[in-house]
């Protein structure tokens, strides 16, 4: 009998120990001041904007899952007033995107001809297919990569040699480039590892992408634009946001930044100031590539 009691007590202690272990969390949400915020409060604030920038870590599965949930929530609030904008799609492919969403071409032709990112099927296809299912517009906002590459190698002056047809996919020229010392420094470090790289031209190429995305967003002011892009393009209200303010006076927007931290029970001080809301995930979260 005593042996049975001891075994029972051992099981109870093991169960109590298991219960006492902290439950692992996949993410937490924070506001601009680093205060915890729930999903409903965040999306309610987002629904009152003209543009919502969802900054992501391109290889984070939690971020991609939440992107779909954010889009679904905003659709529930605004219905067909919502449109999707994507850094991952290039502006010269807009016709192909429209033809796919209108049922003119198959998904195979869309995927074969649109120069999609390698992680499209796992990370971005759910967004496009949700839009397709609910008859939402999807806008390719990024510059065709061939022009960004030309600027990276030759500087912005190369754009003057483009034809009128090519300029249809660019923002108004000449670009009013914003000096960004942080960007120059980052590309300067990268250029040290690449032969014949020009950090100034690399920064100009980045600016062309940001300005093009801002210009394409500004052309669709009748929608609540939910724009998906890498954190780098909207961090600290810079990048796309800087140019959008010039193209769309009085635009109302909110931004989200996705971050990795060792401890997600609070928002690290170094991240505050990057966005209006934060998706905070553990550093050891798995990645898609």
C-alpha positions in Angstrom: 0.0 0.0 0.0 2.8 2.4 0.9 4.5 1.7 -2.4 1.2 2.5 -4.3 0.9 5.8 -2.3 4.5 6.8 -3.1 4.0 6.0 -6.8 0.9 8.1 -6.8 2.7 11.0 -5.1 5.5 10.7 -7.6 3.0 11.0 -10.5 1.4 14.0 -8.9 4.7 15.7 -8.4 5.7 15.0 -12.0 2.3 16.4 -13.3 2.7 19.5 -11.1 6.2 20.0 -12.4 5.0 19.8 -16.0 2.2 22.2 -15.3 4.7 24.7 -13.7 6.8 24.8 -16.9 6.1 28.0 -18.9 4.0 27.4 -22.0 6.1 28.2 -25.2 4.7 31.0 -27.3 5.1 31.6 -31.0 4.7 35.3 -30.9 3.5 38.4 -29.0 2.2 41.7 -30.3 3.3 45.2 -29.1 2.3 48.8 -29.8 4.6 51.6 -30.7 5.5 52.2 -27.0 6.4 48.6 -26.4 3.1 47.8 -24.6 1.4 44.5 -25.2 -1.6 44.8 -27.5 -4.1 42.2 -28.6 -4.8 41.3 -32.2 -8.3 42.8 -32.3 -7.1 46.2 -31.0 -4.3 46.2 -33.5 -6.4 45.4 -36.5 -9.1 47.9 -35.4 -6.5 50.6 -35.6 -5.2 49.3 -38.9 -8.7 49.4 -40.4 -8.9 53.2 -40.0 -6.0 53.9 -42.3 -5.4 54.5 -46.0 -2.4 52.2 -46.1 -1.2 49.4 -43.8 2.5 48.4 -44.2 3.1 44.9 -42.9 6.9 44.7 -42.5 8.1 41.1 -42.5 11.2 38.9 -42.1 11.0 37.1 -45.4 11.8 33.6 -43.9 9.6 33.7 -40.8 6.6 31.3 -40.9 4.8 33.0 -38.0 5.0 36.4 -39.7 3.5 34.9 -42.9 0.7 33.2 -41.0 -0.2 36.4 -39.2 -0.1 38.3 -42.5 -2.9 36.2 -43.7 -4.8 36.6 -40.5 -4.4 40.4 -40.7 -5.6 40.5 -44.3 -8.6 38.3 -43.3 -9.5 40.6 -40.4 -9.3 43.8 -42.5 -11.4 42.2 -45.2 -14.0 41.3 -42.5 -14.0 45.0 -41.5 -13.8 46.7 -45.0 -14.9 44.0 -47.5 -14.1 45.0 -51.1 -12.5 48.3 -50.0 -9.4 46.3 -49.3 -6.6 45.8 -51.8 -3.3 43.9 -51.6 0.0 45.4 -52.5 3.2 43.4 -52.6 6.9 44.1 -52.8 7.2 40.5 -54.1 5.5 41.3 -57.4 7.0 43.6 -60.1 5.0 46.3 -61.8 5.6 45.1 -65.3 3.7 41.9 -64.4 0.5 43.6 -63.4 -1.3 42.5 -66.6 -0.4 38.8 -65.9 -1.7 39.2 -62.3 -5.0 40.8 -63.5 -5.5 38.1 -66.1 -5.0 35.3 -63.5 -7.4 36.9 -61.0 -9.9 37.5 -63.7 -9.7 33.8 -64.8 -8.3 34.5 -68.2 -5.1 32.4 -67.6 -4.4 29.5 -65.3 -2.4 29.5 -62.1 0.4 27.6 -63.9 0.8 30.3 -66.5 0.7 33.0 -63.8 3.4 31.3 -61.8 5.6 30.5 -64.8 5.5 34.1 -66.2 5.5 36.3 -63.1 9.2 35.9 -61.9 7.8 34.8 -58.4 10.1 34.6 -55.4 11.3 31.0 -54.6 9.2 30.9 -51.4 6.0 32.1 -53.1 4.1 28.8 -52.8 4.7 28.6 -49.0 4.6 32.2 -48.0 2.7 34.4 -50.4 0.4 32.2 -52.4 -2.1 32.2 -49.4 -2.4 36.0 -49.6 -2.9 36.0 -53.4 -5.4 33.1 -53.2 -7.4 34.8 -50.4 -7.6 37.9 -52.6 -8.6 35.7 -55.6 -11.3 34.0 -53.6 -12.8 37.3 -52.4 -12.4 39.2 -55.6 -9.8 41.7 -54.2 -7.3 43.6 -56.3 -3.7 42.6 -56.0 -1.1 45.2 -57.1 2.5 44.6 -58.1 4.2 47.6 -56.6 7.9 46.9 -57.0 10.2 48.1 -59.8 11.1 45.5 -62.4 14.3 44.1 -61.1 16.3 44.8 -64.4 16.0 48.5 -63.7 17.0 48.2 -60.1 20.0 46.1 -61.2 20.9 48.8 -63.8 20.9 51.5 -61.1 22.9 49.3 -58.8 25.6 49.0 -61.5 25.5 52.5 -63.0 23.6 54.9 -60.7 20.3 56.7 -61.2 21.6 58.6 -64.3 21.1 55.4 -66.3 17.3 55.9 -66.0 17.6 58.9 -68.3 18.4 56.5 -71.2 15.2 54.4 -70.8 12.4 54.6 -73.3 9.0 56.1 -72.6 7.6 52.6 -72.5 10.1 51.6 -69.8 9.4 54.7 -67.8 5.7 53.6 -67.4 7.0 51.2 -64.7 8.9 53.9 -62.7 8.0 56.8 -60.5 8.3 60.4 -61.8 11.8 61.2 -62.8 14.2 62.5 -61.7 14.0 60.9 -58.3 14.4 63.2 -55.4 16.7 60.9 -53.5 16.7 61.1 -49.7 20.2 60.9 -48.2 20.2 58.0 -45.7 23.5 57.6 -44.0 22.4 54.3 -42.4 21.7 52.8 -45.8 25.0 54.1 -47.2 26.9 52.5 -44.3 25.1 49.2 -44.7 25.8 49.0 -48.4 29.3 50.2 -47.8 30.0 47.2 -45.6 28.4 44.9 -48.2 30.5 46.4 -51.0 33.7 45.5 -49.2 32.8 41.9 -49.8 32.0 42.4 -53.5 34.4 43.4 -56.2 33.5 46.5 -58.2 30.4 47.2 -56.0 29.4 50.8 -55.5 27.7 51.5 -52.1 26.2 54.8 -53.4 24.7 53.1 -56.5 23.4 50.3 -54.3 21.6 52.9 -52.1 20.2 54.5 -55.1 18.8 51.2 -56.3 17.2 50.7 -52.9 15.7 54.2 -53.2 14.3 53.4 -56.7 12.5 50.3 -55.2 11.1 52.4 -52.3 10.0 55.2 -54.6 8.4 52.9 -57.1 6.4 51.1 -54.4 5.3 54.4 -52.9 4.2 55.7 -56.4 2.2 52.5 -57.2 0.5 52.6 -53.8 -0.4 56.3 -54.3 -2.3 55.5 -57.5 -4.9 53.5 -55.7 -6.4 55.9 -53.1 -9.9 54.4 -53.2 -8.7 51.3 -51.3 -7.4 50.4 -47.9 -4.1 49.2 -49.2 -2.5 46.3 -47.2 1.1 46.3 -48.4 3.5 43.5 -47.7 7.2 44.3 -47.7 10.4 43.6 -45.9 11.0 45.5 -42.7 13.8 47.4 -44.3 11.5 49.2 -46.6 9.5 50.9 -43.9 11.6 50.8 -40.8 11.4 54.0 -38.7 9.0 55.6 -41.1 11.6 55.8 -43.8 11.9 54.1 -47.2 8.5 53.6 -48.9 6.8 55.8 -46.3 9.1 58.8 -46.9 8.3 58.8 -50.7 4.6 58.0 -50.2 4.2 61.2 -48.1 5.4 63.1 -51.1 3.2 61.4 -53.6 0.0 61.3 -51.4 -0.5 64.4 -49.3 -2.3 63.6 -46.0 -2.1 59.9 -46.3 -3.1 58.0 -43.2 -1.0 54.9 -42.5 0.2 52.5 -39.9 3.2 50.1 -40.0 4.0 46.8 -38.5 7.6 45.5 -37.9 8.5 41.9 -37.4 11.3 41.2 -35.0 13.2 38.2 -33.4 14.2 38.3 -29.8 15.7 36.0 -27.3 12.9 36.9 -24.8 9.5 37.9 -26.2 8.0 38.8 -22.8 8.9 42.4 -23.6 9.9 44.5 -26.6 13.6 45.2 -26.6 14.5 48.9 -26.3 16.5 48.7 -29.6 13.3 47.9 -31.6 11.1 50.8 -30.3 10.7 53.5 -32.9 10.7 51.2 -35.9 6.9 50.9 -36.3 3.4 51.4 -34.9 3.0 47.7 -34.1 5.3 44.8 -33.7 5.2 41.0 -34.3 7.7 39.6 -31.9 8.8 36.0 -32.3 11.5 33.9 -30.5 15.0 33.8 -31.9 14.8 30.0 -32.2 11.7 30.0 -34.3 12.2 27.8 -37.4 12.7 29.6 -40.8 11.3 28.7 -44.2 14.8 29.0 -45.8 
